[in-house]
């Protein structure tokens, strides 16, 4: 099943750490991918029994991947100025290996209601964070668990959304302060990819992330919501499955969201919990569009206004760092793709198959599978971290009197490590699966 690859018509030169075999000190994305990421140019071939996007997506959501690609993390809780909390999960553990200060860091943004435990996250980090002598990249990885996700408590009256980038900005401020010599490589999945794309487009040439990869990005939220509702599978299966995950998350965090001076948030919580068999757009209309970001931007007057604002296809033209995006043409959740965008920094790949974050290829035996997408992602991260000259950008950080990491010009942003966290092992990750559809 051949892929469509959209290279930029006028790619910008990319500086190389060492001259290439032809004596050049720079390259372009087409040449770089051909030389260092051959896997992305190869066709995706599914196993015989996962021949459609629906089957790929359902298998990701229902399959048992708990014992594959094991990764153990160390979590820290990052307290934010507004009282919110993020969970940053680092791999490998510090006592297992000593990494250099300039070791690249893979910054992972998970999908809707996901976290470090998701199999699609572990399939990449299990290799990216493994020692070089064991076939890995020897990188550091960090999963940014959004508010309420991955067992992180909600400690303020703000939900998370696919459009708000402030929490990512604060996580990056912390990483830039703690690891000032390390290049940051972004990796986003689904809604996390949407946040990543919006951040890159907003930051432009001041992005703290030096190169990025986006998988299964939903891009145009309004158009894809219409597509999702247009089919029985979309309305009754995927939309309600994703909403079930959101409702489970909301019920776990009702107290944190309802405790505070904003009675509007408490009302939104009660109105949402009263919904009968809600679809995704029902949840977003009543809750996410009202609570998914800070005022004065939130609340939105209606869901269409929120979807227009939160979409990332409009941010794609202003991305100024090397970016690889991969979507599947048979993704039943993401139907509308911005393949017409011609950005000199961006290569877009659309595989013929793979579903939503599935990309299960042929494996050993009659029913064996392998993660096709893992190899091109690892090759991309290796190329960016080892071959590209990645300049450190973004405003300088400082510590205020209260111990918050801050930047000048953004009075609303600040973070510091607070009590909580610890080791997130296999048992802890398995507990996070309970009551959840994976990969949605």
TAVEN-V828045 format. One record per residue. N is the residue number from 0. PHI is phi in whole degrees, 0 to 359 (none if undefined). NEAR is the number of other ideal C-beta (glycine too) atoms within 8 Angstrom. Layout:
BEGIN
N_PHI_NEAR, N_PHI_NEAR
END
This chain:
BEGIN
0_none_9, 1_288_5, 2_262_12, 3_261_8, 4_240_10, 5_253_9, 6_275_8, 7_294_12, 8_289_6, 9_226_5, 10_295_11, 11_279_8, 12_293_7, 13_245_12, 14_290_8, 15_252_13, 16_293_7, 17_228_5, 18_297_6, 19_283_9, 20_295_3, 21_266_4, 22_88_5, 23_273_8, 24_257_5, 25_211_8, 26_211_10, 27_232_10, 28_297_13, 29_298_9, 30_296_8, 31_296_14, 32_294_12, 33_299_8, 34_276_9, 35_248_9, 36_232_14, 37_296_9, 38_297_8, 39_288_14, 40_273_9, 41_272_6, 42_289_8, 43_272_14, 44_238_7, 45_281_13, 46_292_11, 47_300_5, 48_265_6, 49_236_12, 50_276_7, 51_233_9, 52_296_15, 53_298_9, 54_297_11, 55_299_19, 56_291_18, 57_293_8, 58_296_12, 59_298_16, 60_286_11, 61_243_7, 62_290_8, 63_261_4, 64_244_9, 65_293_9, 66_259_6, 67_260_8, 68_51_9, 69_291_8, 70_222_12, 71_254_11, 72_244_12, 73_245_13, 74_263_15, 75_241_10, 76_262_14, 77_251_15, 78_277_11, 79_254_13, 80_301_8, 81_277_8, 82_94_7, 83_285_12, 84_226_15, 85_247_16, 86_247_16, 87_253_14, 88_255_14, 89_258_13, 90_219_13, 91_284_11, 92_295_11, 93_300_8, 94_282_3, 95_275_5, 96_203_7, 97_257_3, 98_258_8, 99_292_4, 100_295_8, 101_260_7, 102_296_10, 103_302_14, 104_244_14, 105_271_15, 106_264_14, 107_257_16, 108_247_13, 109_281_16, 110_280_14, 111_304_10, 112_59_11, 113_272_14, 114_172_15, 115_297_16, 116_282_12, 117_299_13, 118_296_13, 119_292_13, 120_289_16, 121_294_15, 122_297_12, 123_270_15, 124_291_15, 125_297_11, 126_262_12, 127_299_13, 128_261_15, 129_282_11, 130_300_7, 131_301_7, 132_293_4, 133_259_6, 134_90_6, 135_265_11, 136_268_13, 137_74_9, 138_270_14, 139_263_14, 140_236_13, 141_217_14, 142_263_14, 143_271_14, 144_281_15, 145_292_11, 146_307_13, 147_84_12, 148_264_14, 149_61_14, 150_84_10, 151_279_14, 152_286_8, 153_272_13, 154_239_8, 155_214_12, 156_269_10, 157_225_12, 158_277_11, 159_252_10, 160_217_9, 161_277_11, 162_243_15, 163_278_12, 164_256_10, 165_298_10, 166_294_14, 167_297_12, 168_303_11, 169_289_15, 170_297_15, 171_291_13, 172_300_16, 173_297_13, 174_296_14, 175_295_13, 176_285_8, 177_283_6, 178_234_9, 179_295_8, 180_262_5, 181_265_12, 182_289_12, 183_255_13, 184_247_17, 185_275_13, 186_218_15, 187_242_17, 188_241_17, 189_54_16, 190_299_10, 191_296_13, 192_294_17, 193_297_18, 194_298_16, 195_299_16, 196_297_16, 197_295_13, 198_297_14, 199_298_16, 200_291_14, 201_288_9, 202_284_12, 203_51_9, 204_275_6, 205_250_8, 206_295_13, 207_287_13, 208_276_15, 209_269_15, 210_200_14, 211_209_14, 212_222_15, 213_237_13, 214_242_16, 215_63_16, 216_296_14, 217_278_14, 218_53_15, 219_268_10, 220_293_14, 221_293_10, 222_296_9, 223_287_14, 224_293_11, 225_298_8, 226_296_11, 227_297_14, 228_281_11, 229_278_6, 230_237_9, 231_296_6, 232_301_9, 233_294_14, 234_291_11, 235_266_7, 236_257_9, 237_295_13, 238_299_14, 239_286_13, 240_295_11, 241_295_13, 242_292_13, 243_302_9, 244_298_13, 245_295_13, 246_295_12, 247_299_11, 248_295_11, 249_296_13, 250_297_8, 251_290_7, 252_240_11, 253_301_10, 254_297_6, 255_297_11, 256_285_15, 257_270_10, 258_269_6, 259_160_9, 260_282_4, 261_273_7, 262_291_6, 263_298_8, 264_292_13, 265_299_11, 266_295_8, 267_297_12, 268_299_13, 269_295_8, 270_296_10, 271_289_13, 272_294_10, 273_273_6, 274_294_10, 275_254_4, 276_48_5, 277_288_12, 278_265_11, 279_299_13, 280_290_10, 281_296_10, 282_298_15, 283_295_12, 284_293_9, 285_275_12, 286_239_16, 287_300_10, 288_292_14, 289_259_12, 290_233_13, 291_276_15, 292_184_10, 293_279_9, 294_287_5, 295_273_3, 296_296_7, 297_262_11, 298_275_8, 299_270_11, 300_290_4, 301_208_8, 302_291_10, 303_295_7, 304_296_10, 305_295_14, 306_299_12, 307_297_9, 308_293_9, 309_279_13, 310_294_13, 311_249_16, 312_296_9, 313_284_7, 314_273_12, 315_302_14, 316_296_8, 317_257_8, 318_294_14, 319_237_9, 320_234_11, 321_303_11, 322_221_14, 323_245_15, 324_244_13, 325_229_15, 326_232_14, 327_251_19, 328_294_10, 329_258_11, 330_296_14, 331_284_13, 332_259_14, 333_247_13, 334_258_10, 335_258_9, 336_237_9, 337_271_10, 338_292_8, 339_280_4, 340_287_10, 341_245_7, 342_250_10, 343_296_9, 344_259_12, 345_238_13, 346_244_13, 347_248_12, 348_243_14, 349_237_14, 350_282_14, 351_292_12, 352_225_15, 353_130_16, 354_66_17, 355_264_17, 356_64_13, 357_276_14, 358_52_14, 359_278_14, 360_264_12, 361_295_8, 362_233_8, 363_290_3, 364_81_5, 365_290_3, 366_244_6, 367_291_9, 368_229_11, 369_220_8, 370_270_11, 371_301_12, 372_288_10, 373_299_10, 374_295_9, 375_298_14, 376_293_13, 377_298_12, 378_297_13, 379_296_13, 380_297_17, 381_295_10, 382_298_12, 383_295_15, 384_284_13, 385_256_6, 386_246_10, 387_277_14, 388_277_7, 389_253_9, 390_282_5, 391_279_9, 392_228_8, 393_105_11, 394_296_8, 395_295_5, 396_262_10, 397_212_8, 398_255_7, 399_274_8, 400_295_3, 401_270_5, 402_90_6, 403_276_10, 404_283_12, 405_229_12, 406_228_11, 407_292_7, 408_92_5, 409_230_9, 410_293_4, 411_270_7, 412_249_12, 413_178_10, 414_207_14, 415_204_10, 416_289_7, 417_236_8, 418_301_3, 419_126_8, 420_96_7, 421_120_6, 422_282_9, 423_252_12, 424_266_7, 425_299_9, 426_296_6, 427_295_10, 428_292_12, 429_299_9, 430_295_8, 431_285_11, 432_288_9, 433_302_5, 434_73_3, 435_231_9, 436_281_10, 437_285_12, 438_70_14, 439_244_14
END
